[in-house]
Every structure is written in structure tokens, then in C-alpha cells.
Amino acid sequence: MTYERIKLNESKKRAQYIRELFEKNKLSINNLSHLGKLLSSIENIKNDETTESQIIKILDLNRLYDALIIIESQKIDMSMLKRLKKGKLDFNDHKNDDGKNILFELEIASLLINKGIKVKFEEPDITFEIDGKRIGIACKKVNSIKSLGKAISKGSKQNKGANVDYAIVAINIDNYHPVGFLLCMETRIKAMNFIHQKNEDFFKEQSKHINKYLNNNSLQSVFIDSRIKIDIAQEIPRFNNLKATSAIQSNIDKDINGRFKDLLVD
């Protein structure tokens, strides 16, 4: 598989940026850690072509880079870097860790930041305001039905403790998708439709766990989020990380409902 559309030089610059960001904040990267090995593998790729496994690593690097850009550009407390560093950050491993958890918080925050919304990283995980209403989002990654129930319950309690006007739980279901390979689709539209359908199928299958909290007003909304590595044959660049966030809404005021949904849903 050729690699000319991945922009290898740009990927190597991103690897260097990550190293320098950690060094600037006096945090060393263990070369034997997953992050250290990931950076080295990108830096050592030759300039002619690469394998599918190397492309997957570059897409993982790009996902980390996008999150770290947010930390620096928004002048976020660098304690998040420490949490990222402690995590394994292996997207091809179904096990959760704190590094991937904080990464998901940054990814949800980026949906808001990119639309001009000012966010705060505070309990439940993220807060922001619309029309004077304080909205809280608890971000949860799940990898089993058992963990889903616990995650929603914890997110609901976090929102209650934060005393927000609208309580949301965002659930990342990457671990419900096959990991470690590229999903192949002809077009971006087909790819996005595929991922959104997966999100909707997940909600239908697990609706009893979710509706319990929506129906009793413990939560006003739940978001189902998926991020998948994809090969779109008709696109440039051909290889991408695609994300799709689908909303299940309950009691959101009608006056802010439309804008609220548009802020987070892809």
C-alpha cells in the first residue's frame, strides 16, 4: 500500500512537536512506552512507501496531535499532559486507561472549541454555557455492557454534584468497533452514514441503560461517539480518522435545543 497521500514529512513534524511539548513541560517520554515506540516508529519510516500497520500508527499519532494542539492553544493546565503520559494510549488495545480517558475529554471539548464555545475542564468533566445555562458533560469510554451501566450512573452523579442546568453524558464506543485495521469505504458520505448507523444501533441495543436516566431527568442528553480509522478510496488524503457523534436528547429547552445539538453533533 503506497503512502504518498499521508504526507509523511508532516507526520514526522507532528511526532517532533509531541516530543518537544513534553520536554518543554519537563516530562520525559519513556522510549519503551507505547507513546515512545509510536513516535520512534513514525520518525523511522522511510520516504518511499509504508505498510498498512505503519499507516495505522500514523493515524494514531494524528489523533494524539490533534488533542495536544488543543491543550497548548487553549492554555489548558498541563496536568493533563501528565495524565496522558501515564496512560498506555494504545488505540488497538480494548483496555481503557486514564490517558485515553483524558484524550476523549479533549476530543469532545474540541467539538465545542472549534465552534467558538469557551469550555472549562471541571466537574463533571467539561462545562460550558449557552444563554446563561450551565451545561455539564461527563465523558466516558466503555468497552462492555456492564461498564456502560456503571459509566452512565457515574456520569449522572458527577453532573448532579456539579449542579449544572443541563446534564449530559458523552459515551465513546471505539471499543465496540473492530480495532487495529482500516475500514474501507468508497466515499466520505458512505463512511459517515456507516458510523452514524453504528451509533444508532448501539443506542437501540442499550436503550434500557440509557433511557433510565433520561426518563427520570437525571440526564438531559446522551451522546454516542465513535472514532474510526478509515481508507476512503476516492478522497485526498485517502487515509483518515473519522468521528461521528450522535445525540439522544430528552429535556433540553426548546429555545436552545437546535443550537445545542448543532454544537456537538457531527
C-alpha positions as CSV (number, residue, x, y, z in Angstrom):
1,M,0.0,0.0,0.0
2,T,1.5,3.3,-1.0
3,Y,1.6,6.2,1.3
4,E,2.1,9.3,-0.8
5,R,-1.2,10.9,0.4
6,I,-0.5,10.6,4.1
7,K,2.1,13.4,4.0
8,L,4.9,11.6,5.7
9,N,7.0,14.7,6.4
10,E,4.1,16.4,8.1
11,S,3.6,13.3,10.3
12,K,7.3,13.4,11.3
13,K,6.9,17.1,12.2
14,R,4.0,16.2,14.4
15,A,6.0,13.5,16.2
16,Q,8.7,16.1,16.8
17,Y,6.1,18.6,18.1
18,I,4.8,16.0,20.6
19,R,8.4,15.3,21.9
20,E,9.1,19.0,22.2
21,L,5.8,19.7,24.0
22,F,6.6,17.1,26.7
23,E,10.2,18.3,27.0
24,K,9.1,21.9,27.3
25,N,7.0,20.9,30.3
26,K,9.8,18.8,31.8
27,L,8.1,15.5,31.1
28,S,10.2,12.7,29.7
29,I,8.8,10.1,27.3
30,N,10.0,6.6,28.1
31,N,11.2,5.1,24.8
32,L,9.9,1.7,25.8
33,S,6.4,3.0,26.5
34,H,3.7,2.8,23.8
35,L,3.9,6.5,23.2
36,G,7.7,6.4,22.9
37,K,7.6,3.4,20.4
38,L,4.8,5.2,18.4
39,L,6.9,8.3,18.0
40,S,10.0,6.4,17.0
41,S,8.1,4.2,14.5
42,I,6.9,7.4,12.7
43,E,10.3,9.1,12.8
44,N,12.0,6.0,11.3
45,I,9.6,5.4,8.3
46,K,11.3,5.7,5.0
47,N,10.1,8.2,2.4
48,D,9.1,5.9,-0.4
49,E,6.1,3.8,0.9
50,T,4.9,2.1,4.0
51,T,2.7,-0.8,5.3
52,E,-0.8,-0.7,6.4
53,S,0.3,-1.2,10.0
54,Q,2.5,2.0,9.7
55,I,-0.4,3.9,8.3
56,I,-2.5,2.9,11.3
57,K,0.3,4.2,13.6
58,I,0.4,7.5,11.8
59,L,-3.4,7.9,12.2
60,D,-3.0,7.2,15.9
61,L,-0.3,9.8,16.1
62,N,-2.6,12.3,14.3
63,R,-5.3,11.7,16.9
64,L,-2.8,12.4,19.7
65,Y,-1.5,15.5,17.9
66,D,-5.0,17.0,17.5
67,A,-5.6,16.6,21.2
68,L,-2.3,18.1,22.2
69,I,-2.8,21.1,20.0
70,I,-6.0,21.8,22.0
71,I,-4.0,21.7,25.3
72,E,-1.5,24.2,24.1
73,S,-3.7,26.5,22.1
74,Q,-6.3,26.8,24.9
75,K,-3.6,27.1,27.6
76,I,-5.0,24.2,29.5
77,D,-3.5,23.1,32.8
78,M,-0.5,20.9,31.8
79,S,-1.5,18.4,34.4
80,M,-3.5,16.8,31.5
81,L,-0.1,16.1,29.8
82,K,0.9,14.1,32.9
83,R,-2.3,12.1,32.7
84,L,-1.8,11.4,29.0
85,K,1.8,10.3,29.7
86,K,0.7,7.8,32.4
87,G,-1.7,6.1,30.0
88,K,-0.8,3.4,27.6
89,L,-2.5,5.3,24.7
90,D,-2.8,2.2,22.6
91,F,-5.9,2.6,20.5
92,N,-5.6,-1.0,19.3
93,D,-6.0,-2.3,22.8
94,H,-9.5,-2.6,24.1
95,K,-8.5,-1.9,27.7
96,N,-9.2,1.6,28.9
97,D,-6.6,3.7,30.7
98,D,-6.5,7.3,32.1
99,G,-4.6,8.5,29.1
100,K,-7.3,7.5,26.7
101,N,-10.0,8.9,29.1
102,I,-8.4,12.3,29.2
103,L,-7.9,12.2,25.4
104,F,-11.6,11.6,25.0
105,E,-12.4,14.7,27.1
106,L,-10.1,16.7,24.9
107,E,-11.8,15.4,21.8
108,I,-15.3,16.3,23.0
109,A,-14.1,19.7,24.1
110,S,-12.6,20.3,20.6
111,L,-16.1,20.0,19.1
112,L,-17.1,23.0,21.1
113,I,-13.9,24.9,20.9
114,N,-13.9,24.6,17.1
115,K,-17.3,26.3,17.1
116,G,-16.2,29.2,19.2
117,I,-17.5,27.9,22.6
118,K,-15.4,28.6,25.7
119,V,-15.1,25.4,27.8
120,K,-13.8,24.7,31.3
121,F,-12.3,21.4,32.3
122,E,-14.0,20.9,35.6
123,E,-16.6,18.6,37.1
124,P,-18.4,16.7,35.7
125,D,-15.5,16.8,33.1
126,I,-16.4,19.7,30.8
127,T,-18.7,22.7,31.3
128,F,-19.8,25.5,29.0
129,E,-22.7,28.0,28.8
130,I,-25.4,28.7,26.3
131,D,-27.9,31.6,27.0
132,G,-26.8,31.7,30.7
133,K,-27.4,28.0,31.1
134,R,-24.5,26.0,32.5
135,I,-24.1,22.7,30.7
136,G,-22.0,19.8,32.0
137,I,-20.6,16.8,30.1
138,A,-19.3,13.7,31.7
139,C,-17.1,11.9,29.2
140,K,-17.0,8.1,29.5
141,K,-15.3,5.4,27.4
142,V,-16.9,2.0,27.6
143,N,-15.9,-1.5,26.4
144,S,-18.7,-3.7,27.9
145,I,-22.4,-3.7,28.7
146,K,-21.5,-3.9,32.3
147,S,-19.3,-0.9,32.2
148,L,-21.9,1.1,30.2
149,G,-24.4,1.0,33.1
150,K,-21.7,2.0,35.6
151,A,-20.4,4.7,33.3
152,I,-23.8,6.4,32.8
153,S,-24.5,6.1,36.6
154,K,-21.2,7.7,37.5
155,G,-21.7,10.5,34.8
156,S,-25.1,11.2,36.2
157,K,-23.8,11.6,39.7
158,Q,-20.9,13.8,38.5
159,N,-23.3,16.1,36.9
160,K,-25.6,16.2,39.9
161,G,-22.6,17.0,42.1
162,A,-21.5,19.8,39.8
163,N,-25.0,21.4,40.0
164,V,-25.3,22.1,36.2
165,D,-28.5,23.2,34.5
166,Y,-28.3,20.5,31.8
167,A,-26.6,17.2,32.4
168,I,-25.0,15.2,29.6
169,V,-23.0,12.0,29.4
170,A,-20.9,11.5,26.2
171,I,-20.1,7.8,25.6
172,N,-17.2,6.8,23.4
173,I,-17.7,3.3,21.9
174,D,-14.5,2.9,19.9
175,N,-14.1,-0.5,21.7
176,Y,-17.3,-1.7,20.1
177,H,-15.8,-1.4,16.7
178,P,-13.1,-3.7,15.3
179,V,-9.7,-2.2,16.2
180,G,-6.3,-2.4,14.6
181,F,-7.3,-2.1,10.9
182,L,-8.6,0.3,8.3
183,L,-12.3,0.4,7.5
184,C,-12.5,0.7,3.7
185,M,-15.3,2.8,2.1
186,E,-15.8,4.4,-1.3
187,T,-16.8,7.9,-0.1
188,R,-16.8,10.0,3.0
189,I,-20.6,10.2,2.9
190,K,-20.9,6.4,3.0
191,A,-18.4,6.2,5.7
192,M,-20.2,8.8,7.9
193,N,-23.5,7.1,7.3
194,F,-22.0,3.8,8.3
195,I,-20.6,5.2,11.6
196,H,-23.8,7.1,12.5
197,Q,-25.7,3.9,11.9
198,K,-23.4,2.1,14.3
199,N,-24.0,4.7,16.9
200,E,-27.8,4.4,16.5
201,D,-27.6,0.6,16.6
202,F,-25.7,0.9,19.8
203,F,-28.3,3.1,21.4
204,K,-31.2,0.8,20.3
205,E,-29.4,-2.2,21.7
206,Q,-28.6,-0.5,25.0
207,S,-31.6,1.9,25.3
208,K,-32.7,0.4,28.6
209,H,-29.5,1.5,30.3
210,I,-29.7,5.0,28.7
211,N,-33.4,5.8,28.9
212,K,-33.5,5.1,32.6
213,Y,-31.6,8.3,33.2
214,L,-33.2,10.4,30.5
215,N,-36.7,9.4,31.6
216,N,-36.2,10.4,35.3
217,N,-34.4,13.6,34.3
218,S,-31.1,12.6,35.8
219,L,-29.7,13.4,32.4
220,Q,-31.0,15.7,29.7
221,S,-29.0,14.2,26.9
222,V,-26.6,11.4,26.0
223,F,-24.1,11.5,23.1
224,I,-22.8,8.4,21.4
225,D,-19.3,9.0,19.9
226,S,-17.2,6.8,17.6
227,R,-13.8,7.4,16.0
228,I,-12.6,5.0,13.4
229,K,-9.5,4.7,11.1
230,I,-10.7,4.7,7.5
231,D,-9.4,4.3,4.0
232,I,-11.6,6.3,1.6
233,A,-10.5,5.3,-1.9
234,Q,-12.0,8.5,-3.6
235,E,-10.5,11.1,-1.2
236,I,-7.4,13.0,-0.8
237,P,-6.0,12.4,1.7
238,R,-7.1,8.8,1.4
239,F,-6.5,7.7,5.0
240,N,-8.3,9.5,7.8
241,N,-9.5,9.3,11.4
242,L,-13.3,9.8,11.1
243,K,-15.5,10.8,14.0
244,A,-19.3,10.7,14.4
245,T,-21.2,11.9,17.4
246,S,-24.9,11.2,17.6
247,A,-27.3,12.8,20.2
248,I,-30.1,11.3,22.1
249,Q,-31.9,14.3,23.6
250,S,-34.6,14.5,26.3
251,N,-35.4,17.7,28.2
252,I,-33.5,20.4,26.5
253,D,-35.3,23.8,26.4
254,K,-36.8,24.4,23.0
255,D,-35.1,27.9,22.8
256,I,-31.6,26.4,22.8
257,N,-32.3,22.9,21.5
258,G,-31.3,23.5,17.9
259,R,-28.1,25.3,18.6
260,F,-27.2,22.9,21.4
261,K,-27.5,19.9,19.1
262,D,-25.5,21.6,16.3
263,L,-22.6,22.3,18.6
264,L,-21.7,18.7,19.4
265,V,-23.2,16.5,16.6
266,D,-21.0,15.8,13.6
